[in-house]
Amino acid sequence: MRVRCPGCGRQYDPALFAFGRTIHCACGRRVGLEPGDVPVADPPRFMADAMLGKLARWLRLLGFDSAYEPDIADGDLVRRALGEQRIILTCDRALPEEWWVPAILVLEPVRPLEQLRRTVEAFDLARRIRLLTRCSRCNTLLVSATRDEARGHVPPRVLDAAEHLQRCPGCDRFYWSGSHVERMRRTVQRVLAEAGGRG
């Protein structure tokens, strides 16, 4: 079955519109196949575009599965997001024009914490936050670590004082509670307060 332009009636091969791709007909109308009811994961998973690396790291710190590949092409980003039931986060206003995707949030190119606030608001994430359960570097879920496992990977003072150590099985990075974590908690509380106040 051919895809007909709603403006002039010109017909196109459906293969042109895989994964929600759209084109502009010679008459100027946008032509495509709307993807319909495509499921989104619960809890939500995200796919951040090349401009949103810092936002992806913040979302990971809050416990959300947030994929990020700085060099990924738009078409591959859309295909991966659809295949893995991810919500696309982007600052590229042209992306939802070129691709019809069911789950996308277009953000302003502002401070990462403002982008985080907007994302928390848009998807009601506040009640789902699981702080420091995922690696901020590679997105892998963290596991508990013993002092023996951490020895040589963390400063000696941390090894003596930390009550709870965690390790990323993906990149072997270690995490522990310290003053940086308390600062992070305060920052997250401020972001959540702002999200609640504007919602």
N, C-alpha and C positions, 0 to 999 in steps of 0.2 A: 504494500500500500504506500503510495507516495504522500509526501507531506506538502500541503498546499499553503501558499502564502495567503494570509488573511486579507492582504491589500489588493494584489493584482491577480491572484489565482495561479501564479507560476508554481510548478511542482518540483519537488526536490527528493533526492534519494534519502531514505530514513537513516542510512549509515552515517550521514553527515552530522547527526544530532545525538550521537552516543554520549552517555553520561551527562545529559543536560546541555550539551553544546548548542549554541544558537548562532545564527548568521543574520546579516541584514540583507534583505532582498534588494534588487536594483531599484525597486519602487520606494525603498526607504523603510519598509516595515520589518520588524523583528520576526524571525521564523524559527521555530523549534518545537520540540516535544516536551511539555512539562513533565517532570519526573513522577508526578503523582505522590502517593502516600509511601514515602521511604522512611523506614523506622530510624529513630535516633536512640543510642544506647542510654540506659538508665542504670546507674548514675551517668550523667553526660560525660562524653569524651570529646576532646577538642583537637583541631588541626589548625595550628597557627601559621600564617604565611611568613614570608621572609622578613617583613617589617616588625614582627611581633615576638622576637626571641625573648625579650625581658618579661613580657606578659606570660609567655609559656613557662618560664622559670617560676614566676610567682604562683601560677596555677598549680604547678607541680608541688611547690612548697605547701600549698593548701590541700594537697592530696588528690588532685584531679589529673587523670590521664591526659596529657597534653603533648601531642606529637609536634615536632618542629624540625624542618629540614630547610636550612637557609637558601639552598640553591635549587629547590624543587620548582619545576615549571607549573604554571597554573593548571594545565590539563591533568598532570600527574597528581597535583594536590587535590583536585576535585575527585578524581577516580579513587584515590586512597580514602578520602573522607567518606564517600558513598560506600565503599567496600567495607570500611571499619565502623560505619554508623557514627561518624564524628561530626561535630558542629564546626564549620569553618569560621575562623576569626581572621579578619583581614582589614587593612586600611585602604585597599584598592577598590575604589568605587566602580571601576570598570568590570571587575570580576563578576558580580551578579548580573551585569548586562550581557556578558559573553556566555555565561553559563547559568542555566536555571537549576539551582540547587535548593533543596527543601529546608536546609538548616544552615543559616549563615548570619553572622553579625558583622556589620561594617562599622568599624571604630574610627574615631578621629585620631590623627597622628599627634597625640598629646602625651603627657607623662604616663609611664607604665602603670603607676598606682591609680591614676584616673581611668585608664583603660580597664584595670582590674575591677574598680568599683562598678563600672558600666557592665562588665561581664557578670559580676556577682548579682547585680540587679536584674539583668535580662533573663537569667536562667535560675533565679532563686537558689543560689548556691550556699547561702549563709548556713543553712541547717545541715548541709552535707560536708562541711569542711572537716578534714582529718589532718591537722597540721603535722608536718614532718613525718609523713608515712611513705613518701615517694622521693626518689632521687631528683634533685633539681637539675642535675647535669644530663642524665640519660633517661629519666622518666620511669625507671624500674622501681617496683615496690621494695621498701627497705625491710631488712630482717634484723633481729636482735643479734648483738655481737658480744663475745666474751672479752675480758681484758687480755687474755692470751692472744686472741685473734687480732686485737687492736694494737698490741705492742709493736712498736716500730713504725706504726702508721699515724699515731697521734702524739702530741707533745706529752712528755712524762707527767707534767702537772695535771693534764686532762685525765690520764690513766689513773692517777691517784684520787682525783676528786669526782669524776663523773659517776653519777649513779646509774645512768642508762646509756649504753652505747648501741649504735646501729650501723649496719654495713649495707652497701648497695651490692647485690650479687652481679649487677651488670658491669659496673666500672670499678668496683672494689674501693669506692670512696667511703670514708667513715664519718658518722654524724654523732654529735653529743650535745647535751644541754649545756648552755653557757650564757654569758651576757648577750651574745649575738641573737640567741633564741628569744630571750626576753624582749629585746628590741623589736624583733620580728613580730612577736605576739602583740606588742603595743601598736605596731604599724597596722597589723591585720584588724585589730579592734577598732582603730580609727577609720579604716576603709569601710568596715561593716557598719559603723555608726553613720557614716556619710551615706552609704547605700540605703540604710533604713530611713534616714531623714529625708531622702529625695524620692523614695519609692512611692 
